[in-house]
Amino acid sequence: MAKNTTIYLRISEAKNLPPRDAILGPGTGDPYCTVKVDNETVARTATVWKCTNPFWGEEYTLYLPRSFHSLSVYICHHDSLGADALIGKMLLSREALCAEPRGLEKWFPLRKVDKDSEVQGELQLEMWCHGNRGFTPAAGDFTTVCCVMVQARDLAVKEKAGIVDAFVELSLLEDKAKTQVIKRTRFPKWKETFDFTIPTKLMETATLQFTVWDWEKQGNHDFLGQGEVALTELHGEEHVLGWHRLCPRASTVDDESSELGSLRLKVRCTEEHILPSQYYQPLVDLLVESVQSSIEPETPTPLSMLEEVMTMDRMDIATTLVKVFLGEGMVVQFLDALNTQEIHNTKDPNTLFRGNSLATKSMDQFSKVVGMPYLHEVLRPVVDQIFEDKKTVELDPCKVDSCRRRLSVKSQSDGQLLEHSAMILTGYLEQIIDNIVMSVDQCPPVIRLAFRQLSKRVEDRFPEHQDVKYLAISGFLFLRFFAPAVLSPKLFALRDQHADAKTSRTCTLLAKVIQSIGNLGLQCGRGKESWMEPLHPFIQDSSSRVQDFLDQLIDIDEANVPTREAQRRSAFHQSVTIKEGHLLRRRRADDGLVLMPFSFKRRYYWLCNDALAYAKSPEDQIRTTTMTHRICAVERVDENAFQRPNLFQVIIRDGDGSLSTTYLQAKDVNEMHQWLSAIRKTCVTNSRMLGTFHPGTNRAGKWTCCLETDKTARGCSKTHSAVTLGDWRDPLDPDAEAQTIYSQILLGRDILRSKYLELADAGSTAESSHEQANNSEAESYNSVGNSSESGHNSVPDSKTKPDIRRSRSFYDAKMAAAARLLDVIADLERVHEAFNKRERERAKGLERGRSLSLESTE
């Protein structure tokens, strides 16, 4: 059973940040954010230039196979000439995140960064007791506690030079001790033994405390972390060897400061135990049944019940369901079922798909999950040109003065400037619309089929409104897909950085026009932005072209309709390029040689599921290839190893079993993390992944990280092979998605039980009452019939009986659907409990085996 820890993080915006002149001198500031998990940097936002109220809107999904302790976000001002200036940070503990299963979304005040709180790393201790065994104290008895300070790893760096001179202070009651100083390494090894003698009666309450320091010749030593070990963990002369996490000490500065501003985040943490696939199949089968058979809109289904009790954001549930049905090859049927329900409940065609419903969110996420390669193929050439041109355009007369100042063309009149801007925008728009209307064959068949079904449902529901079927499709394709991608290219992975002010204004105006075209020009001249009038002729001409495009898009040949098996999607095909781009590669040379700047050569790399290849240029057909099944670690490299930033290493196992390392440099920290994550994902099935690695390099006969002289020495730092970033190219993981659905229904199980099962009981009670009343009416009818001769022609209402039969069927359907779903959830809960019990027993067995091994070594 796999354990998955997932953090979803959206960095929205910041406000009231201190201006840059308060820190680095004149200027408004160029802020960006870095994201750290347990003080390990995992992501960095783009820099927003010249702004103290920046908007990022960047989303990250972090996959962590191990438990973590804290998540922190730092805001810094970029400085192109020197070191960046740290503004403040926001920190959330694992406990705080797990206490909010729905997640947190709010403004977080920034805190000052106290260097004593910036700690990381672990300390390894081996401990045992001499003297009395166990805890049976007698008056005057003493116990000797033996402690071996073995080593530390991944200590924090407090100096710019990246050097750590570490030593440890220990204390047990009144006794104190100190290790020697190990210089110039974040991975010191002491292997020093200390004996502490204390009264045996205090063994149950005493703790061994330790503090790690960075030695300074002058001034105070820098604090690197602290911790403690309770002596109750010791059992006589049995040796206990373990790693202990270093913790910060109490902050000496004010935690929150209104002067630092605040940061708006949305963050959610889920920790799931993923079962083997066969255990989720009954749940998936129920979901598939919800969309396979023709069911009346009022009839409850497992899908509708999930929507009633879900605690996650609607968009997240929509993404999960889309991926589940993609894995089953039923995504078109799933979307059709939701859209049919949405259309059935809509009375006014003008409000169709305008709400925040599950159907709307599912269509949005379906377009992104399946259509991102299509989007990139259509829009990337134009977006790249816009960013390269950096032209300043403006159509709003109220903003012409500021535009003229930026252009330094004071001689131009307002009319000339507006006319010039309209011409530039029209040129970009012609390229965008041409690329879109000629992309019918490029659009994935499954998207075309989904839009065909949507068009048919809308046309059947609103036959008198011919434009509605076009507006329904263009609403998803233009208003929610193409237009947002043009507005914010970075959020759709079209660019690595946010646009500057000039380019951003160009993208905003283009997105407005694309939205108007998506509305088929029906809103032209009706809005408040009358200054868009110069582009109205283009909008009207393009609207007719878009209608023709939509007709072609949904006119998919039956032979091209994907089968259920063909709908099964996986982003990692053997021949598909997952990532490509330029990297600097260290040329192969003797490790003892002095490294010169030319030791790194620029090469073009390609990564696919089965191979990592490179050549001198993208056009070269002769490539050097490494099969990914030989990769056993992909990790970062310390900056001081080569005096270069953004370095990472790929460790490969050769045919003879030996290890070789390739050092690569990315252009920035985001590019580095993208390569790390992408390569790690191709290695998830590799059976011989390393558990440790060297974050330095072997030079002059020793490792720069831990100072070991043995070139084949075991790595000094833990690997992070399964720590990855979510990406639109990721393959489907049906088991993880099914586990998410199970967790949501489990949280709402009591609601379903009380609503459907108890409601069914209430329905049965009501039915019995109706039957009794019906019997009375029947008797009354007989008596009336017998007295017809007296002239009584009144007949009792006979509509009650059919209503009773319909009521029984309605309640029975609800009860049966809810009972089946709750039974499946109960079965999954029992399987989880069985697996958890087995894992606890296995952990106890491993602990006993480790203790026996230590005793035999002694």
N, C-alpha and C positions, 0 to 999 in steps of 0.2 A: 504494500500500500504506500503510495507516494504522498509526501507531505508538501503542500504548496502554500506559500505565503505570498500574497499579491497586494501591492500598494497601488491604488489609483490616486494620482495627484494632478490637480489642475491649478496652475499658477495663473490667476486671473489678472490682477493688477495691484499696484501700490499707490498710496497717496501720501501727500505731505512729507515726502522724503527731504532731508536736509540738502540744500543746494551744494553744488560741488565747491563753491568758493569757501564754504565753511570747513572744508577738509583739505582740498588740494589747490585752492586758488580760484581765480576767476572762472566763470562758466556755470551753467545750470546743472550739469551732471549727466552722466551716461550710464544709467543703472542696468544691472543684469543680476540674475539669481543663480546660485549654485545649490544643488540638492545633494545632501549627504545622508547615508544610512550608516549609523554607527561610525560617524566621522570618515567614511569612505565616500568620496565624490562619485556620484553615479550619473549626474546630468547637469547641464548648464543651459539656461535660456539664452536667447539672442539679446544683444545690447540694444536698448532703446535710446537713441541719441538725443541729447539736449532736452531732457525732460525730467521733472521731479514728480510727476503723476503718471508713471508709465503703465501701459497696458501690454500684456504679453499674450494671455489666452492660450498658453501652451499646456498640453496634456501629456502625462507620462504614466505608463503602466510598468511597474517594477516587479519582476518575478524573483522571489527569494526563497530558496529551498530550505533555509535554516531560519531559526528564530532570530529576530533582531531586537535591539533595545531601544533605539530612538530614531526618529526622522527629523532632520533639521533643514531649514532653508535659509541661506545667507544672501543678503543683498549687498552688492559692491558697486562702486563707481569705477568705470573703466578709465585707465590712464595709459595712453599710448607711449608715454615717455618714461614712466617709472612703474613702481608697484601699484597695483589697484588698491583703492581705499575701501576698507570694510565699514559699512554703515551700521548694520545690525543683523539680528537673526531671529528666527522663530523655531522653537523646538517642541516636539510632541513625543512623549514616551509611548512605548508599545502598549502599556496598560491603558493609557488615555485613548488610543486609537481603537483598541479592541473593545473598550467599554461603549463605543458608539457603533453598533453594527450597520446603521444607516449612513455612517460617515459624518463628517463635519464640513460645514460650509459657512464661513463667516470671516470677518476682519480680525486679524491677529495683530496686536501691537508688537512692534519690533523691540527686541531686548538688546542691551549693550553686550558686547562680546567680552567676557572675562577670560583671560588666558588660562586661569586655573580650571575653567570648565571645559577647555578644549583638550580632552585627553582621549587616548585610544590605546589599544594593545592589551596584551595578557602577560601574566607572570606565572611561571611553572615552579611549583613547590613540591618537595617530597618530605613527608612528615611521619613520625612514629614516636612511641613512648618507650622509655626504659624504666625499670623498677616495678611498681605494683601493676598488675594486670587488671584491667577493667576499672570500675569506679566503686570500690569498697573501702572508702577511706577510714583509717584509724588515726587516733590522735598522734600527731608527730610524724605521720607518713608524708613522704615527698615523692614526686614523680618528675623524671627528666624528660622533657619534650625535645626531640631532635628534629631539626629543620634543615633541609638542604635547599639553598637558593640556587635552583638549576639555571634558569635562563628567562629572558623576556623576548617578546616579539612585537613588531609593528608599533613601536613607541612613537609618540607624537614628536614632530620636529618644531622646536621653539625658535630656532635661529634661521636666518635667510640662507646661510651656507648649507643647511640641510644636515648638520652634524649634531650627534647626540653623544654626550659623555655621561653614561648612566651609572648610578649606584643606588642601593636600596637601604633604607633604615627599617629595622624590625624592633618591635617591642612586645613584651608579654608581661603584664602587670608592671612591676618596677624594673624589670630587666630590659636592657636595650642593646642593640648590636647594629653593625653597619658593614656592608660589603665593600670591596675595593671598587674603584672607578674603572669601568671599561670604556675606552675612548673611541670616538668616531664610528659608532654603529648604532642603528636602531634595533639591533638584534643581539644584545649582549649575552654572554654566557659566563656565569660566575662559578657554579658548582662548588660553593662554599657551604660548610656545615656549621651550624650553631646549636648549642645546647642551652636550654632554659630549665631551671629547676624551680618548681612551684609546689605548694601544698596540694596533696592529692584531693582534698575536699573542695578545692576550687576548680577542679578539672571540668565540672559540668557547667560553669558559668564563664570561664576565662576565654578570651579570644586572642589569637596572634594577629597583630596589626602590622601592616607594611606600607611603606610610602616610597615611591620611586622618584628620584630627582635627576635633573640634568646639571651636572657639576659646572660651576662657573669659577674662574680664577679670581675674578673681582666681582663684588656685589653678591646679591642673594642667588641661591640656586633656583633653577626653574622647576616648578612642580610638574610632574609627568603622570601622576595618578596614585591612587591608594586603594586598599582593600583590607579584608580581614578574613580569618579562618577560625571557626568555632572548634574548640578542642573536643567537643562531643563527636566530631567526625572521626576521631582516632579510636582505635580498638587495640590497646596494648602495643605489642611490637609489630603488629601488622602495618606494613608500609602503605601509605596513601599518597599516590602521585596524581597531580591534577593541575589543570590550567585555571587561573583565576583572573576574571576580567578586572581591569583597572577602572576605577570610578572617580568622578570629579569630587572636589570638596565644595563646601558651601561657598556660594558666590560672595565676593566682597564689594560688588557694585549693585546699584539699583536695578532690579530685574526689568522693569518696564520704564520707558521714557517716551512721553508724548512728543518730544523733540525729534525722535527718530522716524516718525511716521508709522504706517501700518500696512499690512499685506493681506490681500484677500485670497484665500485658498479654499479649494474643495479637496478633501482627502478622505480616503476610505481604505481600511485594511481588512482583508479576509484571510483567514488561516484555515485551509481545507485539507482533509485527508482524502485522497483520490483512490477509489476502489478500482479493481479490474473491470473491464468494460461490461462483462456479462451481467454484473449486478445492477447496472443502470438500464439495461435493455427493457425491462417491464415498464419503467417510467417513460422512456422514450417512445415505446409502443403506444402508451396512452396518449401522449402528445400527438403522435402521428394519426391516431384514430380521430382526434379532434378535427383534423382538416381533411381526412380521407372521405368520410361519409357525408352525405347531405343532411345537415342538422338544422332544425328550425332555429331562428335567431334567439328565441327566448330560452332554448334548452341549454342547461349548464354543461360545460365541458371542462376537462382538466386545464385547458388553456385559459378559459374565462375565470376559473377559480384561482389560478395563479395570478391573474391580473387583479383580482380582488384583494389578495392578501400580501402582495409583494411589498417589501420594505425598501428595496433598492430603488435608485433613480430609474425612471421609465426608460430612459435611453440605454442604460446598462442592461436592463432586462431585455430590451429589444435586440441589442447586439448579441446577447447570449442565445436568444431564441433563433435568430437568423443563422448563427453558426451551428446550432443543433440541427436545424432543418437542412442546412447545406450539407452537413455530414450524412444525413439520411437521404439526400437527393430529393427532398420534398419542399424546397424553399418556395417554389412558385405556388404550390397548393397552399402553403402556410400563408403567404401574402394575400392570395386570393380570398382565403377564408376571413382574414382580418378586414380586408378592403370591402368585402361583401357586407359584413356586419356594419362597418362605418357608413357605407353608402345607404344601407337600409335605414339607419337611424338619422340620416340627414334629410331635412325637409326643404331647406333652401339651397339650391345649387351654388349660390355665391359663398356659402360657408363650408363647402366641401373640403375636407382635409386642412382646415384652418386651425383646428384645435391641437392640443398636446396629447393626442390619443396614442395607444400602443400601435395602431395601424400606421399612423403618420411617422412615428419614430422608427418603426421596423422598416418602412420603405426608405427612410433616410439612411439608416445604418446598412441596409442591403446594398444601396448604391455605393457606399464607401467601401464596404468589405469586398464586393465583387468588382466594382467599377474603377478602382484607383489606377490600375495600369492603363485603362482606356482614357481616364482623365488626364494622366500625364502625357500620353501620346498626343492628345488633342491640344492641350493648352501650354505645355512646357516651352515649345519654340517661341510663342508670342510672349509669354511671361519673361523668359530669358532676355528677349530683345528689349522689353520695357525696362527691366532693371539695368541693362547695359546702357540704354540711351540716356536715362536720368533726365528726361525732358520735363520742364515745368509747364503745366497747363492749368487753365482756369476758365470756367464758364459763368461763374457767379460774379456779377458786376460788383457786388459788395466786397469781394476779396481781390479785386484786380490790383488795387494799390500795393498790397503786400506782395502779390505776385510780381509786379513790375520791379519792386525793390530787389527781389531775389534775382530777377533776370538782368538787372542793370540796363534796361532799355527804356529809359524815361522819354525818349523821343517818340515812341509809339503811342498812338491814341488808344483809348479803351476799346474802340471797335476793332482796330487792327489786331490787338492782343487777343480778343475773344475769337475773332475769325481764325487767327493762327492756331489757337488751342483746339477749336472745333475741327480743323483740318487734321491735326495730329491725332486726335481721338478717333476720327473717322477712319484713318489709316489703320490703327490698331484694331478697331472693331471689324473692319472688313476681313482682316486676317482671322480673327476669332470666329466670326460667323461662317466664313468659308471652311475653316477647319472642322467646325461642328457639322454643318450640313453635308459635308462630304465624308463623314465618318460612320455611315450606316454599317458598312461591312466590318468596321473595327469594333463596334459595340458588341459586348459579349452576348451570345444568343439567349442566355438565361435572363438577362435584363430586358431584352426585346420581348421575350415571351411574357414576363411579368407585366410589362406595359401594355401588351396586347390584351391580356386578361382584364387589366384595370380599365382600358378603354371600352371594352365590351360591357363591363358591369355598369359603368357610368352611363353609357348610351342607353342601356335597357332601363335604367332608373329615371333618366331625364331625357326622353326621346325628343321633346320639343325644344331643348337647348343644345344646338349643334356644337357650340363652342366649348361646352363644359368638358367633353372628352379630351379635347386638346389642352385645355387649361389644367386638367388633372395631371396629365403627363408632364407638361412643361413646368408645372409647379414643382415637381420633384427633380426634374432634370436640369432646369435652368435656375429657378429661384433657390433651390436648396443644394445644388451640386456645382454647376458651372460658376454662378455668380459669387458664392462664398469663396470658391477657390481663387478667383481673380482678385477678390477683395483682400484676402489674407493668404497669399501663396505658401507661407511657411507652415501654416496649420495643416495644409494638405501635402506637405513634403515636396512642394514644387521648388522651394528655395531653402537654403540653410539659414538665412538671416531675415529679419523683418525688413520691410522697405523703409527707406529714409523718408523725410517729410515730403519731398517733391514726388517721389515714386508712389508713395502712399496715396497722395491726392489723385494721381493718375489712375491708380487701381480703383479708388472709390468711385470716380466718375464713370469708369468703364463698367463697374459692377452695377451701377444704377441703370445704365443703358441696357445691359443684359437682362436685368429684371423686367424692364419695360418690354423688351422683346419677348421674354417669357410669358408676359401677360398679353401677348399678341397685339400690343399697341393699344389696348382698350383704355388704358389710363392716360394716354397722351393728352396733355392740355388740361387735365382735371386736377392735378396736384398743385401744391404750393410752389413748386420749383419751376416757375415759368421760364427761367433762364436756360432750361434744357431744350427750348424750342428749336435752336439751330440743328439739333440732331433728330428732330421728329420725322423728317422725310426718310432718313436712314432707318429709323425704327419701324415705320410703316412698311417700307420695302422689305426689310428683313423679316417682319412678322409673317408675310405670305410665304417666304422661303422656309421659315421654321415650320409652318403648317405642312408644307410638302415633305419636309424632312421627317416630321412625326408620322405622317402617313406611310412613308417608306420604312420607318423604324419598326412599326408594329405589323408591317406586311411581311412577316417571316414565313418562309416556305416550310411546309410540314416536314419536309425531309431534313430541315435544319433545326427542328425543335429538339432540344436536348432530352435524352431519355433520363430516367431517374438515376441510372448509374453515371451518366455523363455529367449530371449536375453536382456530383460529389466533387468538392473543390479541395485542392491542396496547393498552397503557394510554392512548396518546395518540390518541383519536378527536377529530375536529374539534369536536364539540359537548360533549365531556366537560370539566368543570371540573377543572383540575389542582391549583390552589391558590386559596384565597380568604381574605380577612381584612382587618382595618382596617390602614391605613398613614397616616402623616402625609405630606401632599404639599405641597411648597412652591408657593405660588400664583405665577402668572406676574406678573412685574413687571420694571421696568427694573433691569438689573443694578447700576446705579450707586446705587440707592436704599439707604438704611440698612435692614437687615433687622430687623424687629421680631418678637417672639414669635408674633404672629398671622400672620406670613408663611407658617406651616405650618398647613394645615387637615386635619382628620381626614376621611378618605374610605374607602369600602369598595371593595376591588379584587377582580376575578375574572381568572384566567388560564386560558386554554385553548390548544390547540395553534396556533390561528390568530389569536388576539387577546388583548390586555391591555386591560381595561375597568375603569372606576370610576364610582361614583355617591356621593351624599351618605350613603345608608344602604342596607342590604341589600335593603330592600323597594322601592326606587326602580326603576322600569322604564326611565327615561331615563338612559342611560349614555353616557359619553364613551369612545370605543374607539380603540385604536391597533392596527393589524395587525402581527403579530410579524415578518413578512417585512421590515418597515421598520427593525427594531431592528438596530443594528450594534455595540453594546457594552453590557454590564451589569457595572458595577464598583463597588467601595467608594469612599467619600468620606472624606477626612481629617476627623477630628473637629474640628480647629480651623478648618475652612472655614466652619462655621456655629455652632461651639461646641455641637454636638449629637452624641451618640453614635449608633452603629448606623445610619448613613446610607449609602445607595447611590444610584446614578444609572443611568438608562436613557437611552442616547443613540440618537436616532432620526434617520433620513435623510428629510428632507422631499422633496416632489415635485420641487423645483428643484435637489436635490442638496445643499442646505445641511443642517447638523446642528443639532438642538435637543436640550436636555437637561432631563430631569425628575428632580428630587431627591426621594427618598422616605426616610422614617425608619421603621424597625421597632421593635417594643416591646423587643426584646432581641437579643443577638448571634446566637442560634440562629435566631430568626425571620428575621433579615437573611440569614443564609447559606442558609436554605431558599428564600427568594425569589430570591436570586442564582442558585442552582443550578437552580431550576425554570424561570426565564425563559431562562437560557442553553441549557437542553435544547430549548426550542422554537425556538431560532435556529441549531441545528447545521447546517442545510442552507442558511442564508443565505450568499450568495456575496460580499457586500461588507462583511464584518466588519472592524472597525478593528483595527490592530495596536498602536496606542498610544492613550492617553487622558490627561486631566488629573484627578488625584485631588482637586484643589481646585476653586474656583469663580472666575469672572471678576467681580471687584468693584473699583470705583474705578479702572477702566481697566487692570487687570492681573490675571493669574492668581495666586491666593494660593499655589499650589504651587511654580511655577518662576519667578514674577515677570515672565513674558513680557507685553509690552503689546499684542501682536497677538492679538485675540480668536480669530482663525482659526488660530493657531499650532499646529503639530503637537504631539500629546500628548507629555508628558514621561515617562510611565511605560508599561510594557508591559501590555497587556490580558491577562486570564486567562479568555477566553471559553470554553475547553474544560475548565476546572477545575471539576468538579461533584461533588456528593455523591450516592452511590447512594441510591435510594428505592424503596419498594415500588410506586410509581406508574410507574416507568421502563418504557418500551417494551422489547420483546424485541430483542436484538441477536444473531441466530443465528450470525453470522460470528465474533463474539468468543467465544461459547460453544463453537463447533466448534474454534476455535483452542486453547482450554483443554484440550479432550479430546485433540487432536493432541499437545499438549505433554506431557500425562501419559503417553500411549502411547509417545511418543518416548523419554522417560526410562526406560521399562520395556521397551524393544525387545529388549535383550539377554536379559532374563529370559524373554520370550515365545519368543524364538528357541531358547534352550537347553531350555526346558521342553517345547515342543510339537513343533518340528521335529526336535530330537535324540531326543525321546521316540518320535516316529513312526519314526525310523530304528531305534531299539531294538526297537520293536514289529515292524518288518519282519524284523529278525534273529531275534527270538523265533519269528516265524511260520515262517521257513525251518527252524528247528530242529524245530518241531512237525511240519512236513510230512515231514521225514526220518524222524522217529519214527513217523509215521503209515504211511509206506511200509513200514517194518520190521514194524509190526503187521499190515499187510495181507498181507505175505509169510508172517508167522507164522500168520495166519488161514487162508491157503490150505493151509499144511502141516498145520494141525490138521484141516482139512476132509478132506484126503486120508487122514488116519489115523483117521477116525471109526470105521472098522470095528474099530479096536483098542479102542473104548469110551471115547475121550476126547471128552467133550461140552462142555468149557469153551470159552467164546466171549469174545474180548477186548472191553474197554470201547469202545463206539462213540460216546461223547459228546465225544471229543476233536475230531473233525472239525467239527461245528457251532460249537464254541467258537473254533476257528481262524478260521472265516468271520466270526464276530461280532467277533473281535479285529481282523481286517483292516479291517472297516468302521469300527470305533471309532477306530483310529489314522488311517485315511484322513480321517475327518471332522475330527478334531483338526488334522491337518496342513493340510487345505484351508482351514479357517477361519482358522488362524493365518497361512498364506501369503497369503491375500487381504488380511487386515488389514495385514500388514507391507509388502505391495506398495503399498497406498494410502499408508501413512505414508512410504515411500521416495519416492513421487511428490511428496507435499507437501513433503518436505525439499528435493528438487531445485528445486521452484518457489520456495521461500524463498531458496535460494542464488542463483537467477537474479535475483530482485527485489532482494536485497541488493547484488549486483554492479552492477546498473543504478543503484541509488541512490548507491553510492560514485562511480561515473563521473559522475553528475549533479552531485554535490557538488564534485568536482574541477573540472568545467566552470564551475560558479558561482563558485568561487574564482578561477579564471583570468579570468573576465569581470569580477569585482570589481577585480582588480589592474589590468587594462587600463583600466578606467574611471577609477581613481585617476590613472594615468599620463597619460591624455588630459586630465584636469582640470588637472594641473600644467602 
